[in-house]
Amino acid sequence: MVRLALLLALAAVACQPIEVAPSSGTPPTEPATRASVGAPSSSPAGSPAQWRRIADIPTPRSEVAAAVYEQDKVYVIGGFGGADRVERYDAATGRWDRLADLPHGVDHAMSAAVFGIQTSGDEGVYVFGGYAGAATARSFRLDVTTGRWSEIAPMPSPRAAGAAVAINTRLYIVGGTDGSRLVSPTYVYDVTTRDWRTLAPIPTPRDHLAAVALNGRVCAVAGRRLSLAANLGSLECYLPETDRWEQLADAPTPRGGVGAAAWDGRIYLVGGEQSTGTFKEVEIYDERTGSWSRGPDLPTPRHGLGVAAVGGTSGVPRGSILVLAGGPTPGGSQTALCEALDVR
């Protein structure tokens, strides 16, 4: 009888749920397997969002340009460690592909993509300016159907470390520097007429900023005034209909060398650098409330990174904020590490 009671007690213990210690937030030493990185992880309703590791970019880089095409493919272009390198991440499969090299190697370039337009125009992935020894005005378009690059009309003047945003058939270039001074005019390139115009200047000139499209507006966030010691939290949005800028609430943490992406009326501000290190803070602006909140910290703080929102397709139904490559320490450092934050 004693032995039977002991066996029943052991069986009861074995059937209890095993308690697992919470993750520390540190990414695994080895990259996630390619079979597991494509689909977002599932979590119970109401549970806090968490970062997850996705496949490393094949070429470690920083000060990259990044653009999203068809909502689930991210193009990472140029940068320190691969000035002419172009690699594409497919969020549906979790795989990276190398594409045709950029004809003109650059770092600190600006990039955006045009797709799904209802009128005639040159769809594709566009790259503007950047540093090629010095700031350049040269601009290029990748035809994603043929995989070939072609040079388009240059910007009105050289520019690097700015940001590019696509809205319908127009690509807006905001902020940046000509290599010695901040550039304030806003440029717009029309993919139907293939020409440039100069628009109202950004109220707070800055470089190393990020910009997103938010309900028909071009929203520029954070950046700096030519120095790691002059970081900014400014959030300003350009209204194409009236050719004017409006000022919104500053981000809580001033920083340059940042990336940002928009999803469901929110701006996700990620990364950045200062002289003492890189930023882990993820801050989220909600246009419905006009306020900022704190998101889950970036597991691997870095700057000069590519940030992109993907989702809303059959292959990737849920939204994710992807953080690709970048520099883990201030200056010219590089990493291959990539992470994703699933968002509702």
C-alpha positions, -999 to 999 in steps of 0.1 A, spaced: 0 0 0 29 24 8 45 17 -26 12 23 -44 7 56 -25 42 67 -34 37 59 -71 4 78 -72 21 108 -56 49 107 -82 24 105 -110 6 136 -97 38 156 -95 47 146 -131 13 159 -144 18 194 -129 27 221 -155 64 229 -158 72 265 -149 96 282 -174 117 311 -164 110 343 -183 134 352 -211 161 378 -202 155 396 -236 190 387 -248 191 373 -283 203 337 -287 239 331 -296 231 313 -328 208 328 -355 172 315 -356 167 288 -381 154 299 -415 124 276 -412 112 294 -380 118 331 -387 91 339 -413 58 338 -394 52 359 -363 51 341 -330 17 336 -315 9 350 -280 -22 351 -258 -45 381 -262 -35 409 -240 1 396 -234 29 422 -238 47 423 -271 82 408 -272 111 410 -296 122 379 -315 153 371 -334 150 367 -372 176 356 -397 208 376 -398 214 398 -428 241 381 -450 264 412 -450 269 430 -416 264 467 -422 255 500 -406 243 534 -419 221 516 -443 191 526 -463 159 504 -462 127 503 -481 96 481 -481 81 468 -513 46 452 -515 44 453 -477 64 421 -470 98 425 -488 125 448 -473 154 460 -493 186 470 -474 209 491 -494 245 503 -491 262 514 -458 294 508 -440 306 473 -447 288 470 -481 285 503 -499 271 487 -531 255 457 -515 217 452 -519 200 424 -499 163 416 -497 144 401 -467 112 382 -475 91 384 -443 68 356 -456 97 331 -459 122 345 -434 149 344 -461 175 368 -474 185 372 -511 213 391 -526 203 413 -555 222 433 -582 247 456 -566 239 494 -565 259 510 -594 272 537 -571 283 526 -536 271 548 -508 264 550 -471 239 573 -453 216 572 -484 178 576 -484 155 550 -498 117 544 -503 96 522 -526 66 529 -549 42 501 -557 5 495 -563 -1 529 -579 -32 533 -600 -18 556 -626 12 553 -649 46 557 -633 78 540 -625 72 516 -597 103 502 -579 128 508 -551 145 542 -551 178 553 -536 188 589 -532 221 606 -523 243 595 -495 280 597 -490 303 584 -518 334 600 -503 314 633 -503 276 639 -503 261 632 -536 229 641 -555 229 609 -577 197 588 -575 188 554 -587 158 531 -593 156 493 -590 131 477 -614 120 448 -592 107 429 -622 139 428 -641 162 432 -611 181 460 -629 192 494 -616 189 526 -636 200 561 -628 173 588 -626 175 626 -624 197 637 -595 183 656 -566 185 694 -569 216 693 -546 238 668 -528 223 653 -496 232 625 -471 218 613 -437 183 625 -445 151 604 -449 129 594 -478 91 587 -477 68 575 -505 32 587 -507 13 575 -539 34 586 -569 57 610 -550 89 605 -530 98 631 -504 133 638 -492 135 655 -458 164 666 -436 200 657 -440 233 674 -447 254 684 -477 285 672 -458 292 704 -439 258 721 -434 223 710 -426 199 710 -455 164 724 -449 145 724 -482 122 695 -488 125 678 -522 99 658 -540 103 634 -570 73 625 -591 76 590 -606 51 599 -634 67 631 -646 103 621 -635 112 655 -622 120 672 -589 104 701 -571 115 720 -540 89 724 -512 86 741 -478 117 736 -456 116 714 -425 112 737 -395 140 720 -375 169 712 -399 187 680 -388 206 650 -400 205 613 -390 167 615 -386 139 591 -395 107 597 -414 75 578 -421 43 582 -440 14 587 -416 -21 591 -431 -9 611 -461 16 631 -441 54 630 -441 65 628 -404 101 635 -396 113 624 -361 144 628 -340 179 633 -355 207 656 -346 225 688 -355 257 675 -370 269 662 -336 264 633 -312 261 660 -285 232 677 -303 205 650 -304 169 660 -309 134 646 -302 115 668 -327 84 654 -344 73 674 -374 49 664 -402 47 678 -437 12 682 -452 14 679 -490 -20 695 -497 -10 728 -481 28 727 -485 33 733 -448 48 717 -417 31 711 -383 48 705 -350 38 676 -328 49 663 -294 86 657 -292 99 621 -286 108 616 -250 144 605 -258 164 629 -280 186 609 -304 201 607 -338 211 577 -360 176 564 -356 151 544 -376 113 545 -375 83 528 -390 46 534 -390 18 508 -383 -19 513 -375 -16 551 -368 15 547 -347 52 557 -352 77 533 -337 110 551 -330 140 527 -326 177 529 -320 201 558 -321 234 568 -307 251 593 -284 288 596 -274 284 572 -245 266 545 -264 236 533 -283 199 535 -273 177 506 -263 145 527 -259 116 520 -282 91 549 -281 57 549 -298 37 579 -309 0 574 -313 -17 600 -336 -51 592 -320 -39 605 -286 -11 628 -297 11 612 -271 42 590 -267 45 557 -248 73 533 -241 75 500 -260 96 469 -252 133 477 -252 153 468 -282 173 437 -271 204 448 -291 207 486 -290 222 501 -322 223 530 -346 225 534 -384 199 506 -387 172 497 -411 137 498 -396 106 487 -415 70 478 -409 57 447 -428 24 429 -428 -11 430 -441 -5 403 -468 -16 367 -472 19 356 -464 23 380 -434 -11 388 -421 0 404 -388 22 435 -386 58 434 -375 84 461 -369 118 448 -383 151 461 -371 179 452 -395 217 454 -391 232 486 -377 261 496 -354 260 483 -318 285 510 -307 288 546 -317 307 553 -350 314 528 -378 306 495 -360 285 469 -379 263 439 -371 244 412 -390 218 408 -363 181 414 -371 151 414 -347 113 418 -350 86 431 -328 51 418 -336 24 445 -333 -14 444 -334 
